Amino acid sequence: MSDATQSSQGAGRVVLPPVDVYEDKAGITVVVDMPGVGRDGLAISVDGETLSIEGRVDLPGAPGMDLVHAEVRALHYRRSFALSRELAADRIDALLKDGVLRLSIPKREEARPHRVRVRTA
């Protein structure tokens, strides 16, 4: 899996969220920090071999007050990765908790390590 991050386009502020990637025998785990993103503001997609993660945070103004100046009005997180062919992208499991997204991407069965049985003659 390699990082294929896109540059910001259009209006708004695009932020590259910090990501940790772990690998074990079963597959990889991607941990993405996106504070303030809820389930409704999160979009995860796979197109071919590209995994895309986007999250939006809309910061509400104070009730009963008019906004005079704002340096940050909304955040748009965006990150994309090229997936290895040994990963089963159709079986990704996603969990969002407290602004941290955890993606578990299993390896395909044929890509997992296995023992070779030895027969005796």
C-alpha positions in Angstrom: 0.0 0.0 0.0 1.5 3.4 -0.9 0.3 6.9 -0.2 -1.2 8.6 -3.3 -2.5 11.7 -1.7 -4.3 14.2 -3.9 -3.7 18.0 -3.6 -6.5 20.3 -2.5 -8.9 21.4 -5.1 -11.8 23.9 -4.9 -12.9 26.0 -2.0 -12.3 25.1 1.7 -9.4 23.9 3.6 -8.1 20.4 2.8 -6.1 18.7 5.6 -4.0 15.6 5.3 -4.9 13.5 8.3 -2.1 11.7 10.1 -2.2 8.0 9.3 -0.6 4.9 10.9 -0.4 1.6 8.9 0.2 -1.7 10.6 0.7 -5.1 9.0 0.3 -8.6 10.3 -0.2 -12.1 8.8 -3.9 -11.5 8.3 -3.7 -8.1 6.6 -3.2 -4.4 7.3 -4.8 -1.9 9.6 -5.0 1.7 8.7 -5.6 4.2 11.6 -6.6 7.7 10.5 -7.0 10.7 12.9 -9.9 12.9 11.8 -11.1 14.8 14.9 -14.6 16.1 14.6 -15.7 13.9 11.7 -18.9 12.0 12.3 -20.3 9.1 10.4 -22.4 11.4 8.2 -19.3 13.4 7.2 -17.2 10.4 6.3 -16.8 8.8 2.8 -14.6 5.8 2.1 -14.4 4.3 -1.4 -12.3 1.9 -3.4 -11.9 2.5 -7.1 -9.7 -0.2 -8.8 -6.6 -0.2 -6.6 -7.2 3.2 -5.0 -8.5 3.6 -1.5 -9.9 7.1 -0.8 -10.9 8.5 2.5 -12.7 11.8 2.9 -14.1 13.5 6.0 -15.8 16.8 6.5 -16.2 18.8 9.7 -18.6 21.8 9.7 -17.9 24.1 12.6 -21.1 25.7 13.8 -21.2 29.3 14.8 -22.3 30.5 18.2 -26.1 30.7 18.5 -27.4 34.3 18.4 -24.1 35.8 17.2 -23.0 37.0 13.8 -19.6 35.7 12.5 -17.2 38.7 12.0 -14.0 36.8 11.4 -13.2 33.1 11.0 -9.8 31.5 10.2 -11.3 28.0 10.1 -14.9 27.5 9.0 -14.8 23.9 7.9 -12.3 21.2 7.5 -12.1 18.7 4.7 -9.8 15.7 5.3 -8.6 13.8 2.3 -6.2 10.9 1.9 -5.8 8.2 -0.7 -3.7 5.1 -1.0 -2.7 2.6 -3.7 -3.7 -0.8 -2.5 -1.6 -3.9 -3.1 -3.2 -6.7 -5.2 -2.7 -9.1 -2.3 -5.3 -7.2 -0.2 -9.0 -8.1 -0.4 -10.4 -4.5 -0.9 -14.0 -5.9 -1.1 -13.8 -7.0 2.6 -12.6 -3.8 4.3 -14.1 -3.3 7.8 -14.4 0.3 9.0 -14.8 1.6 12.6 -15.1 5.3 13.5 -14.8 6.1 17.2 -13.9 9.4 18.9 -12.5 10.9 15.6 -10.3 8.0 14.9 -11.1 5.8 11.8 -9.7 2.2 11.9 -9.8 0.3 8.6 -9.0 -3.4 8.6 -8.0 -4.7 5.2 -7.5 -8.5 5.1 -5.1 -10.2 2.8 -6.5 -12.5 0.1 -6.3 -16.2 1.1 -3.7 -17.0 -1.6 -1.5 -14.1 -0.3 -1.5 -15.3 3.3 1.5 -17.2 4.6 0.9 -20.9 5.1 2.7 -24.1 6.0 3.6 -26.6 3.4 2.9 -30.2 4.4 5.7 -32.6 3.8 4.8 -36.2 2.8 7.1 -39.2 3.3 7.5 -41.9 0.8 
